[in-house]
Amino acid sequence: MAETQDTEILPPRANPELLGHGAAEAELVTAFQSGRLPHAWLICGQGGIGKATLAFRFARYLFAGVNRPAGSMAVDENEPVFRRVAASGHADLLTVERQFDEDKGRYKKEIAVDDVRKIAPFLRLTAAEGGWRTVVLDGADGMNRAGQNAVLKILEEPPKGALLLLLTERPSALLPTIRSRCRLLTLPPLEDGIVDQLLSRRHPDMDAATRAGLVRVAAGSIGRALDIAKHDGLALLAQFLTIAGGEPVDWPAAHALADKLSSPSADESYHAFTELLTDWLGRAARELGRGESDLTERIHGEKKLIQRLARAGRLEQLLEVWEKVTHLFARSDGANLDRRLTVISALNTVSAALR
């Protein structure tokens, strides 16, 4: 991949722009203006499409008071309320999310119960500025049972003037009683044109072919596209598939790739690669099942590989490969197994299907 210049990426609380979710914004504005704003919202959708950006945008809108914009939630960046929310300095806003584990160098898998338990006393306080006490609970599906029960108690007896915004990629991971007490707001994936537009802004020097490949694998998520770009995920996947499809397999290259992905500094690259590989295997199986011959390549060379599988009539075998590789990566993460051996095992499995 050609080197690209990466412009600054604003965190959701400081992002003044929300693209692709005008309908959701209108629903929130209408609910507020009706005077019957539900005290809890469950904002759902895949990762990286703007759920948190929408939540903080709504919080700013509520806090703006007399400076509240008409017809939208776009509070001006120069307004003091915008700057205070962006700096995590608004007294009536609490954000609860997974914390970063300094020892492991990544975010924890669960939201700490103690952090969730801060919500109830916060919401019961009188609003410091006479408006709404608002909590943004980002990644709500990361709460364990104790955390969810703590939230449920709040939802059963919500304080006056309190608003709870729960953001989740997996609403099914939440207790049914939590889901039933929230107004559901589902955000759709972003259109490809929006993902392409945002990629162009973030990486203005990225070549068009690389950007088009990222748009296709992103599946409507600018967050995913940026993450794959940051860790060179497409190039890693293309290298893996080239090696797996080689006749014969270039084992020195295979071991070099495994060494690269298992290095201590490659944690995020490894996870980007494993997600892309399992997605590719699932997509290849779907293409075989539909019998499609005119495939749009997401990465260089994949069309030939899928056609090789089609000629061999190996749909059932490919489904088994997808299941085996998915299980292999999950077991490796869960048991902290040697990632080098994990990559080699995955390559062996995929290579066998292509023989």
Number of C-alpha atoms within 10 A of each C-alpha: 12 8 9 14 12 17 11 9 11 12 11 18 22 19 18 19 13 17 14 17 17 11 10 16 20 14 12 20 19 15 12 15 10 9 8 9 16 15 18 22 21 22 24 20 20 20 19 20 23 24 27 24 21 26 26 25 25 22 25 27 23 21 23 19 13 7 13 16 13 10 10 16 22 18 23 17 13 8 12 13 22 26 17 16 21 20 11 13 13 18 14 22 22 19 16 19 20 18 14 12 11 9 6 9 11 12 13 15 14 16 22 18 16 11 14 21 18 13 21 18 10 18 24 15 14 16 17 11 12 11 15 19 26 29 24 22 26 21 23 29 20 22 23 16 12 14 19 20 18 18 21 17 12 20 19 11 8 17 17 13 17 23 21 24 25 27 26 24 19 15 20 10 14 17 14 10 13 20 18 11 16 18 15 15 17 17 19 16 20 21 15 18 12 16 29 21 14 17 22 17 16 17 18 14 13 19 14 11 12 16 18 18 17 27 25 18 18 22 16 23 26 26 18 21 24 22 18 24 23 14 18 15 25 23 17 22 21 18 18 23 21 19 21 25 23 13 11 10 15 13 14 10 13 20 15 12 18 21 16 16 22 19 13 8 11 14 16 18 21 21 17 22 23 22 15 19 24 19 15 19 21 18 14 23 24 15 18 21 14 9 11 12 12 9 12 10 13 19 21 15 14 20 16 13 15 21 19 16 19 19 9 12 13 17 18 11 16 23 16 16 22 23 14 16 23 20 13 17 20 13 13 16 14 9 8 9 13 11 19 17 15 19 26 18 16 21 21 14 18 24 21 13 18 18 13
